[in-house]
Amino acid sequence: MVKLDIIFVGTLKERWLTDAVAEYEKRISAWAIVNNISIRDERLSDKPSPAEVQNAIKREGERIIAAIPPRSHVIALCVEGKQLSSPEFSEKLVSLESCGVSEFCFIIGGSDGLSDEVKERAAMRLSISEMTFPHQLMRVILLEQIYRAFSIASGGKYHK
């Protein structure tokens, strides 16, 4: 069975988001074990300077890198990443699995993004869209796309 580590900055506060995450994790459990790793977000002043923001991203990045499981294939979600269709994403995961990858680590940064060090640590940079989404909602979107990818790979009816 595949192991999926989802590293994310911050916590989910809204119940509808936690319910959606739980639902997709339940659906994914037919194919994979999902492990959530929450990284404490840095607190910023009301009007942070660019240097303060960069320092916060760097500190969050250090905690992210420390939390990455050693044998994981790391995929960082970032705006400059490659965009894939749902079938292409499914094919990518299947291809990696056929090459022996059984542990994936997806990384979702905080509202200010990921440090360069985290992006460099990733084997792949993935962009979900050119649109901007709240980073908390991104967990739900990522889990839905992972579920869709497994469903496509298994010939399920979910993807249309």
N, C-alpha and C positions, 0 to 999 in steps of 0.2 A: 504494500500500500504506500502511496505517495505521502510525504510529509510536507506540509505547507506552513512556513513560519511567516506571519504577517507582522512586521515591525512598523509601528506608527508612533508619531509624536502626539502626545496629549491623550485625553480620554473622551469617550462619548458621553455627552450629558443628556441628550434628548432621548426619551424612551422610544420614539418611533425609529431612531437610528439603531439603538441596541436591539430592538425587536427584529429589524431587517437583517442585521448582522447575524443574529441567532438563527433566523430562518435559512439564510444561505449557507451557514456553516452546517446546519442539519442536512440540507440537500447535498452538500459536497461530501458529507461523511460516507457516502456510498463508495467514493473513490479515494478519499484522502483524509488524513488527520490534520486538522487546523490548530495551530498554536499561535495565540495572540501575545505579542510582546509590546507592552506600552512603555514608551520612553517619556520621561518627564520633560515637559516643554519649559523653555526659559521664559521668565517673566520680563517684560519690557516696560519701559516708562510709557507714559501716555503719548509722548511725541519722541520716539527713539531716533537717534542719529543713525545714518547709514553704518557707521562703525559699530554702534551698539547692536544693530540687527545682524551684521556679519559675525560679531563675536558670539551672539546667541546661536546662530546657525552652526558655527564651528563647535561650540560646546555640545549642542544636540547631536551633531555628527559624530563626535567622539563617543557619546553614549550609544548611538546606533551601531557604530562599528564594533564596539565591545560586545554588543548583544547578538551579532550575527553568528549563527551556529557554524562551526568550522567546515563542514562538508557541503554546505548549501550552495546551490546555484543562485546567485544574487541578481535580482531584477529590481532596479530602482525606478519608481514612477517619477518622471520629471518632464517638464514642458519640451525640453530639447530632445527627448527620446523618440524612438521610432514608433510611428502609428501603424497598427495592424488592424485588419478587419477581424471579426470574431472567428471566422474559419481559419484565418492565418494564425491567430493567437493559439487556437486549438492545435493546428499543425505544428507550431513551434514547441508547444509543451509535449506533444506526442513524440516529436523528433528528439527532443532532449531526453525523454524517458527511454526511448529506444537506444540511445547512446549510454545508458546507465545512470542517468540523473534520477534520483528518487527523493531528493530533498531540495525544495525551492524556498527561497527567502525573498519575499516582496517587501519593499521599503516605501513607506509613505511619509514624507516629511511634514513639517509643521506648516503653518500658514505663510511663512517666509521662504519655504523651500528647503532643499538639501545642500549640504556642504559639498564642495568639489571633491573632498576626500571620499565621501560616501559614493558619489557618482563614479569616481575612479575605481572604487572597490567592486562595483557592480559588473557582472559579466554582460548585462544587457540593460539598456535604458529604454523604458517604455513610456510612451505618451498616450494617454487615453483619448485626448481630444485637444484641439487648439483652444477650446473654451476653458474658462476658469471655473473650477468647482471648489466648494469648501472642502478642506482637507478631511474633515470628519465624514462628509458624504462620500468621499473617495473610497473609504473602506467598503461601503455598501456596493458601490459601482465595481470595484475590483473583485469582490467576492461574487457578484452576479456574473461577471465576465469569466471568472474561473469556473463557476458552475456551468455556464453556457459552453465553455471549452470542453469540459469533461462530457457533457451531454452530446455535443457534436461528435466527439471521438468515439462515443459508445453507440452512435446511431440513434440517439434518443429523439423524441418529438419536440423538445423544448425550443430548439432553434428553428426559426422560420424566416 
